[in-house]
Amino acid sequence: MTAQYRAIFDAEVTFSNEGGLQAQGFRVDLPGPDATDEEIGRLFITSLDLLMADSVAVSNVRIIEEAHKGTRGGPSDPRA
């Protein structure tokens, strides 16, 4: 079986209609171990179906080898 990877990170989202959202220790499935912060942020926004997200910043990113759990919009999403 091919290795699978996930990111563990903190995130801060701002919305275009004001307001924001913060997350700590969130996990998303990754297509590989070299995912960028921008890709991780996109996966975060997609996984939560956040509408009107203006920006997302991720920090404290750790990439680990772990089986995928089915992140929406991620590499193991059956809808993709």
Jmol script that loads the backbone (N, CA, C; Angstrom):
load data "model"
ATOM      1  N   MET A   1       0.828  -1.181   0.000  1.00  0.00           N
ATOM      2  CA  MET A   1       0.000   0.000   0.000  1.00  0.00           C
ATOM      3  C   MET A   1       0.877   1.250   0.000  1.00  0.00           C
ATOM      4  N   THR A   2       0.473   2.239  -0.747  1.00  0.00           N
ATOM      5  CA  THR A   2       1.206   3.497  -0.841  1.00  0.00           C
ATOM      6  C   THR A   2       1.017   4.309   0.435  1.00  0.00           C
ATOM      7  N   ALA A   3       2.084   4.972   0.861  1.00  0.00           N
ATOM      8  CA  ALA A   3       2.000   5.805   2.061  1.00  0.00           C
ATOM      9  C   ALA A   3       0.983   6.924   1.862  1.00  0.00           C
ATOM     10  N   GLN A   4       0.251   7.242   2.908  1.00  0.00           N
ATOM     11  CA  GLN A   4      -0.706   8.342   2.899  1.00  0.00           C
ATOM     12  C   GLN A   4      -0.280   9.358   3.947  1.00  0.00           C
ATOM     13  N   TYR A   5      -0.604  10.620   3.688  1.00  0.00           N
ATOM     14  CA  TYR A   5      -0.141  11.697   4.553  1.00  0.00           C
ATOM     15  C   TYR A   5      -1.297  12.600   4.959  1.00  0.00           C
ATOM     16  N   ARG A   6      -1.155  13.177   6.155  1.00  0.00           N
ATOM     17  CA  ARG A   6      -2.115  14.148   6.664  1.00  0.00           C
ATOM     18  C   ARG A   6      -1.348  15.316   7.253  1.00  0.00           C
ATOM     19  N   ALA A   7      -1.984  16.466   7.278  1.00  0.00           N
ATOM     20  CA  ALA A   7      -1.401  17.648   7.914  1.00  0.00           C
ATOM     21  C   ALA A   7      -2.149  17.908   9.220  1.00  0.00           C
ATOM     22  N   ILE A   8      -1.396  18.283  10.231  1.00  0.00           N
ATOM     23  CA  ILE A   8      -1.944  18.766  11.498  1.00  0.00           C
ATOM     24  C   ILE A   8      -1.523  20.229  11.576  1.00  0.00           C
ATOM     25  N   PHE A   9      -2.477  21.128  11.837  1.00  0.00           N
ATOM     26  CA  PHE A   9      -2.155  22.549  11.761  1.00  0.00           C
ATOM     27  C   PHE A   9      -3.170  23.385  12.536  1.00  0.00           C
ATOM     28  N   ASP A  10      -2.816  24.642  12.717  1.00  0.00           N
ATOM     29  CA  ASP A  10      -3.732  25.647  13.237  1.00  0.00           C
ATOM     30  C   ASP A  10      -4.129  26.520  12.052  1.00  0.00           C
ATOM     31  N   ALA A  11      -5.325  27.096  12.100  1.00  0.00           N
ATOM     32  CA  ALA A  11      -5.792  27.919  10.985  1.00  0.00           C
ATOM     33  C   ALA A  11      -6.572  29.117  11.501  1.00  0.00           C
ATOM     34  N   GLU A  12      -6.525  30.181  10.706  1.00  0.00           N
ATOM     35  CA  GLU A  12      -7.328  31.364  10.976  1.00  0.00           C
ATOM     36  C   GLU A  12      -7.947  31.808   9.665  1.00  0.00           C
ATOM     37  N   VAL A  13      -9.275  31.888   9.654  1.00  0.00           N
ATOM     38  CA  VAL A  13     -10.029  32.246   8.456  1.00  0.00           C
ATOM     39  C   VAL A  13     -10.705  33.587   8.684  1.00  0.00           C
ATOM     40  N   THR A  14     -10.669  34.442   7.659  1.00  0.00           N
ATOM     41  CA  THR A  14     -11.477  35.658   7.669  1.00  0.00           C
ATOM     42  C   THR A  14     -12.510  35.516   6.565  1.00  0.00           C
ATOM     43  N   PHE A  15     -13.673  36.090   6.794  1.00  0.00           N
ATOM     44  CA  PHE A  15     -14.768  36.000   5.841  1.00  0.00           C
ATOM     45  C   PHE A  15     -15.018  37.346   5.180  1.00  0.00           C
ATOM     46  N   SER A  16     -15.465  37.303   3.927  1.00  0.00           N
ATOM     47  CA  SER A  16     -15.708  38.528   3.186  1.00  0.00           C
ATOM     48  C   SER A  16     -16.899  39.304   3.730  1.00  0.00           C
ATOM     49  N   ASN A  17     -17.774  38.675   4.501  1.00  0.00           N
ATOM     50  CA  ASN A  17     -18.915  39.361   5.106  1.00  0.00           C
ATOM     51  C   ASN A  17     -18.666  39.646   6.588  1.00  0.00           C
ATOM     52  N   GLU A  18     -17.401  39.774   6.939  1.00  0.00           N
ATOM     53  CA  GLU A  18     -16.920  40.035   8.295  1.00  0.00           C
ATOM     54  C   GLU A  18     -16.898  38.749   9.121  1.00  0.00           C
ATOM     55  N   GLY A  19     -16.257  38.811  10.252  1.00  0.00           N
ATOM     56  CA  GLY A  19     -16.152  37.648  11.121  1.00  0.00           C
ATOM     57  C   GLY A  19     -14.946  36.794  10.792  1.00  0.00           C
ATOM     58  N   GLY A  20     -14.748  35.782  11.596  1.00  0.00           N
ATOM     59  CA  GLY A  20     -13.614  34.902  11.410  1.00  0.00           C
ATOM     60  C   GLY A  20     -13.802  33.595  12.149  1.00  0.00           C
ATOM     61  N   LEU A  21     -12.841  32.716  11.952  1.00  0.00           N
ATOM     62  CA  LEU A  21     -12.877  31.390  12.540  1.00  0.00           C
ATOM     63  C   LEU A  21     -11.448  30.966  12.827  1.00  0.00           C
ATOM     64  N   GLN A  22     -11.234  30.336  13.965  1.00  0.00           N
ATOM     65  CA  GLN A  22      -9.925  29.802  14.303  1.00  0.00           C
ATOM     66  C   GLN A  22     -10.051  28.319  14.610  1.00  0.00           C
ATOM     67  N   ALA A  23      -9.018  27.561  14.280  1.00  0.00           N
ATOM     68  CA  ALA A  23      -8.973  26.135  14.573  1.00  0.00           C
ATOM     69  C   ALA A  23      -7.577  25.779  15.067  1.00  0.00           C
ATOM     70  N   GLN A  24      -7.512  24.853  15.986  1.00  0.00           N
ATOM     71  CA  GLN A  24      -6.230  24.380  16.500  1.00  0.00           C
ATOM     72  C   GLN A  24      -6.175  22.865  16.363  1.00  0.00           C
ATOM     73  N   GLY A  25      -5.063  22.371  15.862  1.00  0.00           N
ATOM     74  CA  GLY A  25      -4.849  20.934  15.758  1.00  0.00           C
ATOM     75  C   GLY A  25      -5.750  20.244  14.749  1.00  0.00           C
ATOM     76  N   PHE A  26      -6.175  20.964  13.726  1.00  0.00           N
ATOM     77  CA  PHE A  26      -7.046  20.389  12.702  1.00  0.00           C
ATOM     78  C   PHE A  26      -6.226  19.455  11.812  1.00  0.00           C
ATOM     79  N   ARG A  27      -6.876  18.444  11.237  1.00  0.00           N
ATOM     80  CA  ARG A  27      -6.194  17.499  10.344  1.00  0.00           C
ATOM     81  C   ARG A  27      -6.934  17.398   9.017  1.00  0.00           C
ATOM     82  N   VAL A  28      -6.161  17.340   7.933  1.00  0.00           N
ATOM     83  CA  VAL A  28      -6.708  17.083   6.600  1.00  0.00           C
ATOM     84  C   VAL A  28      -5.818  16.069   5.889  1.00  0.00           C
ATOM     85  N   ASP A  29      -6.440  15.295   4.985  1.00  0.00           N
ATOM     86  CA  ASP A  29      -5.698  14.370   4.124  1.00  0.00           C
ATOM     87  C   ASP A  29      -4.901  15.176   3.107  1.00  0.00           C
ATOM     88  N   LEU A  30      -3.719  14.683   2.760  1.00  0.00           N
ATOM     89  CA  LEU A  30      -2.868  15.344   1.770  1.00  0.00           C
ATOM     90  C   LEU A  30      -2.565  14.398   0.611  1.00  0.00           C
ATOM     91  N   PRO A  31      -2.359  14.957  -0.581  1.00  0.00           N
ATOM     92  CA  PRO A  31      -1.983  14.117  -1.706  1.00  0.00           C
ATOM     93  C   PRO A  31      -0.548  13.602  -1.592  1.00  0.00           C
ATOM     94  N   GLY A  32       0.283  14.273  -0.804  1.00  0.00           N
ATOM     95  CA  GLY A  32       1.665  13.849  -0.640  1.00  0.00           C
ATOM     96  C   GLY A  32       2.340  14.635   0.474  1.00  0.00           C
ATOM     97  N   PRO A  33       3.572  14.277   0.816  1.00  0.00           N
ATOM     98  CA  PRO A  33       4.256  14.901   1.943  1.00  0.00           C
ATOM     99  C   PRO A  33       4.777  16.306   1.670  1.00  0.00           C
ATOM    100  N   ASP A  34       4.682  16.769   0.433  1.00  0.00           N
ATOM    101  CA  ASP A  34       5.238  18.077   0.077  1.00  0.00           C
ATOM    102  C   ASP A  34       4.159  19.135  -0.162  1.00  0.00           C
ATOM    103  N   ALA A  35       2.987  18.961   0.426  1.00  0.00           N
ATOM    104  CA  ALA A  35       1.891  19.920   0.257  1.00  0.00           C
ATOM    105  C   ALA A  35       2.295  21.285   0.811  1.00  0.00           C
ATOM    106  N   THR A  36       1.869  22.333   0.129  1.00  0.00           N
ATOM    107  CA  THR A  36       2.175  23.703   0.548  1.00  0.00           C
ATOM    108  C   THR A  36       1.135  24.198   1.555  1.00  0.00           C
ATOM    109  N   ASP A  37       1.472  25.279   2.229  1.00  0.00           N
ATOM    110  CA  ASP A  37       0.516  25.901   3.146  1.00  0.00           C
ATOM    111  C   ASP A  37      -0.744  26.324   2.402  1.00  0.00           C
ATOM    112  N   GLU A  38      -0.596  26.809   1.179  1.00  0.00           N
ATOM    113  CA  GLU A  38      -1.749  27.233   0.384  1.00  0.00           C
ATOM    114  C   GLU A  38      -2.668  26.049   0.088  1.00  0.00           C
ATOM    115  N   GLU A  39      -2.085  24.918  -0.245  1.00  0.00           N
ATOM    116  CA  GLU A  39      -2.886  23.721  -0.519  1.00  0.00           C
ATOM    117  C   GLU A  39      -3.588  23.238   0.751  1.00  0.00           C
ATOM    118  N   ILE A  40      -2.886  23.258   1.858  1.00  0.00           N
ATOM    119  CA  ILE A  40      -3.473  22.848   3.135  1.00  0.00           C
ATOM    120  C   ILE A  40      -4.627  23.782   3.499  1.00  0.00           C
ATOM    121  N   GLY A  41      -4.451  25.071   3.303  1.00  0.00           N
ATOM    122  CA  GLY A  41      -5.517  26.032   3.559  1.00  0.00           C
ATOM    123  C   GLY A  41      -6.734  25.791   2.686  1.00  0.00           C
ATOM    124  N   ARG A  42      -6.506  25.492   1.412  1.00  0.00           N
ATOM    125  CA  ARG A  42      -7.615  25.206   0.488  1.00  0.00           C
ATOM    126  C   ARG A  42      -8.359  23.958   0.935  1.00  0.00           C
ATOM    127  N   LEU A  43      -7.621  22.920   1.323  1.00  0.00           N
ATOM    128  CA  LEU A  43      -8.253  21.694   1.801  1.00  0.00           C
ATOM    129  C   LEU A  43      -9.077  21.946   3.067  1.00  0.00           C
ATOM    130  N   PHE A  44      -8.581  22.804   3.940  1.00  0.00           N
ATOM    131  CA  PHE A  44      -9.307  23.158   5.163  1.00  0.00           C
ATOM    132  C   PHE A  44     -10.637  23.827   4.817  1.00  0.00           C
ATOM    133  N   ILE A  45     -10.590  24.836   3.963  1.00  0.00           N
ATOM    134  CA  ILE A  45     -11.798  25.565   3.561  1.00  0.00           C
ATOM    135  C   ILE A  45     -12.787  24.618   2.884  1.00  0.00           C
ATOM    136  N   THR A  46     -12.297  23.775   1.984  1.00  0.00           N
ATOM    137  CA  THR A  46     -13.158  22.837   1.264  1.00  0.00           C
ATOM    138  C   THR A  46     -13.749  21.792   2.197  1.00  0.00           C
ATOM    139  N   SER A  47     -12.940  21.282   3.121  1.00  0.00           N
ATOM    140  CA  SER A  47     -13.412  20.216   4.005  1.00  0.00           C
ATOM    141  C   SER A  47     -14.567  20.666   4.885  1.00  0.00           C
ATOM    142  N   LEU A  48     -14.615  21.953   5.209  1.00  0.00           N
ATOM    143  CA  LEU A  48     -15.689  22.478   6.054  1.00  0.00           C
ATOM    144  C   LEU A  48     -16.787  23.159   5.248  1.00  0.00           C
ATOM    145  N   ASP A  49     -16.660  23.171   3.925  1.00  0.00           N
ATOM    146  CA  ASP A  49     -17.630  23.845   3.053  1.00  0.00           C
ATOM    147  C   ASP A  49     -17.871  25.285   3.500  1.00  0.00           C
ATOM    148  N   LEU A  50     -16.783  25.991   3.800  1.00  0.00           N
ATOM    149  CA  LEU A  50     -16.920  27.373   4.261  1.00  0.00           C
ATOM    150  C   LEU A  50     -17.199  28.299   3.082  1.00  0.00           C
ATOM    151  N   LEU A  51     -18.330  28.975   3.143  1.00  0.00           N
ATOM    152  CA  LEU A  51     -18.699  29.921   2.103  1.00  0.00           C
ATOM    153  C   LEU A  51     -18.198  31.311   2.486  1.00  0.00           C
ATOM    154  N   MET A  52     -17.912  32.098   1.510  1.00  0.00           N
ATOM    155  CA  MET A  52     -17.506  33.490   1.687  1.00  0.00           C
ATOM    156  C   MET A  52     -16.187  33.629   2.452  1.00  0.00           C
ATOM    157  N   ALA A  53     -15.355  32.583   2.435  1.00  0.00           N
ATOM    158  CA  ALA A  53     -14.036  32.687   3.054  1.00  0.00           C
ATOM    159  C   ALA A  53     -13.198  33.642   2.214  1.00  0.00           C
ATOM    160  N   ASP A  54     -12.646  34.636   2.858  1.00  0.00           N
ATOM    161  CA  ASP A  54     -11.827  35.636   2.169  1.00  0.00           C
ATOM    162  C   ASP A  54     -10.359  35.226   2.166  1.00  0.00           C
ATOM    163  N   SER A  55      -9.877  34.778   3.323  1.00  0.00           N
ATOM    164  CA  SER A  55      -8.487  34.346   3.416  1.00  0.00           C
ATOM    165  C   SER A  55      -8.350  33.284   4.494  1.00  0.00           C
ATOM    166  N   VAL A  56      -7.306  32.492   4.350  1.00  0.00           N
ATOM    167  CA  VAL A  56      -6.984  31.496   5.365  1.00  0.00           C
ATOM    168  C   VAL A  56      -5.477  31.492   5.558  1.00  0.00           C
ATOM    169  N   ALA A  57      -5.061  31.480   6.808  1.00  0.00           N
ATOM    170  CA  ALA A  57      -3.645  31.385   7.144  1.00  0.00           C
ATOM    171  C   ALA A  57      -3.465  30.145   8.009  1.00  0.00           C
ATOM    172  N   VAL A  58      -2.503  29.315   7.649  1.00  0.00           N
ATOM    173  CA  VAL A  58      -2.207  28.132   8.456  1.00  0.00           C
ATOM    174  C   VAL A  58      -0.862  28.317   9.134  1.00  0.00           C
ATOM    175  N   SER A  59      -0.728  27.723  10.306  1.00  0.00           N
ATOM    176  CA  SER A  59       0.528  27.806  11.054  1.00  0.00           C
ATOM    177  C   SER A  59       0.732  26.508  11.822  1.00  0.00           C
ATOM    178  N   ASN A  60       1.922  26.362  12.369  1.00  0.00           N
ATOM    179  CA  ASN A  60       2.276  25.171  13.152  1.00  0.00           C
ATOM    180  C   ASN A  60       1.986  23.889  12.387  1.00  0.00           C
ATOM    181  N   VAL A  61       2.308  23.882  11.095  1.00  0.00           N
ATOM    182  CA  VAL A  61       2.016  22.737  10.230  1.00  0.00           C
ATOM    183  C   VAL A  61       2.995  21.596  10.504  1.00  0.00           C
ATOM    184  N   ARG A  62       2.425  20.428  10.715  1.00  0.00           N
ATOM    185  CA  ARG A  62       3.209  19.194  10.793  1.00  0.00           C
ATOM    186  C   ARG A  62       2.590  18.218   9.805  1.00  0.00           C
ATOM    187  N   ILE A  63       3.415  17.600   8.987  1.00  0.00           N
ATOM    188  CA  ILE A  63       2.938  16.593   8.045  1.00  0.00           C
ATOM    189  C   ILE A  63       3.370  15.236   8.572  1.00  0.00           C
ATOM    190  N   ILE A  64       2.385  14.345   8.693  1.00  0.00           N
ATOM    191  CA  ILE A  64       2.652  13.024   9.248  1.00  0.00           C
ATOM    192  C   ILE A  64       2.177  11.948   8.282  1.00  0.00           C
ATOM    193  N   GLU A  65       2.780  10.779   8.391  1.00  0.00           N
ATOM    194  CA  GLU A  65       2.304   9.625   7.628  1.00  0.00           C
ATOM    195  C   GLU A  65       1.174   8.999   8.427  1.00  0.00           C
ATOM    196  N   GLU A  66      -0.024   9.026   7.848  1.00  0.00           N
ATOM    197  CA  GLU A  66      -1.208   8.508   8.523  1.00  0.00           C
ATOM    198  C   GLU A  66      -2.250   8.201   7.456  1.00  0.00           C
ATOM    199  N   ALA A  67      -3.043   7.171   7.690  1.00  0.00           N
ATOM    200  CA  ALA A  67      -4.088   6.789   6.732  1.00  0.00           C
ATOM    201  C   ALA A  67      -5.093   7.923   6.556  1.00  0.00           C
ATOM    202  N   HIS A  68      -5.536   8.108   5.330  1.00  0.00           N
ATOM    203  CA  HIS A  68      -6.548   9.115   5.026  1.00  0.00           C
ATOM    204  C   HIS A  68      -7.850   8.805   5.749  1.00  0.00           C
ATOM    205  N   LYS A  69      -8.556   9.842   6.120  1.00  0.00           N
ATOM    206  CA  LYS A  69      -9.839   9.708   6.814  1.00  0.00           C
ATOM    207  C   LYS A  69     -11.017  10.170   5.956  1.00  0.00           C
ATOM    208  N   GLY A  70     -10.746  10.691   4.755  1.00  0.00           N
ATOM    209  CA  GLY A  70     -11.829  11.084   3.857  1.00  0.00           C
ATOM    210  C   GLY A  70     -12.121  12.568   3.841  1.00  0.00           C
ATOM    211  N   THR A  71     -11.112  13.426   3.928  1.00  0.00           N
ATOM    212  CA  THR A  71     -11.299  14.868   3.881  1.00  0.00           C
ATOM    213  C   THR A  71     -12.050  15.272   2.617  1.00  0.00           C
ATOM    214  N   ARG A  72     -13.150  16.034   2.777  1.00  0.00           N
ATOM    215  CA  ARG A  72     -13.882  16.542   1.602  1.00  0.00           C
ATOM    216  C   ARG A  72     -12.935  17.339   0.724  1.00  0.00           C
ATOM    217  N   GLY A  73     -12.936  17.038  -0.574  1.00  0.00           N
ATOM    218  CA  GLY A  73     -12.066  17.733  -1.506  1.00  0.00           C
ATOM    219  C   GLY A  73     -10.641  17.231  -1.494  1.00  0.00           C
ATOM    220  N   GLY A  74     -10.345  16.255  -0.646  1.00  0.00           N
ATOM    221  CA  GLY A  74      -8.995  15.719  -0.520  1.00  0.00           C
ATOM    222  C   GLY A  74      -8.762  14.545  -1.464  1.00  0.00           C
ATOM    223  N   PRO A  75      -7.585  13.964  -1.388  1.00  0.00           N
ATOM    224  CA  PRO A  75      -7.207  12.907  -2.324  1.00  0.00           C
ATOM    225  C   PRO A  75      -8.035  11.630  -2.202  1.00  0.00           C
ATOM    226  N   SER A  76      -8.681  11.397  -1.061  1.00  0.00           N
ATOM    227  CA  SER A  76      -9.464  10.169  -0.907  1.00  0.00           C
ATOM    228  C   SER A  76     -10.973  10.429  -0.948  1.00  0.00           C
ATOM    229  N   ASP A  77     -11.374  11.645  -1.293  1.00  0.00           N
ATOM    230  CA  ASP A  77     -12.801  11.986  -1.374  1.00  0.00           C
ATOM    231  C   ASP A  77     -13.418  11.270  -2.573  1.00  0.00           C
ATOM    232  N   PRO A  78     -14.393  10.396  -2.347  1.00  0.00           N
ATOM    233  CA  PRO A  78     -14.987   9.648  -3.471  1.00  0.00           C
ATOM    234  C   PRO A  78     -15.728  10.547  -4.452  1.00  0.00           C
ATOM    235  N   ARG A  79     -16.085  11.776  -4.034  1.00  0.00           N
ATOM    236  CA  ARG A  79     -16.778  12.698  -4.925  1.00  0.00           C
ATOM    237  C   ARG A  79     -15.823  13.410  -5.890  1.00  0.00           C
ATOM    238  N   ALA A  80     -14.544  13.373  -5.594  1.00  0.00           N
ATOM    239  CA  ALA A  80     -13.560  14.108  -6.419  1.00  0.00           C
ATOM    240  C   ALA A  80     -13.334  13.432  -7.758  1.00  0.00           C
TER     241      ALA A  80
END
end "model"
wireframe off; spacefill off
backbone 0.3
color backbone group
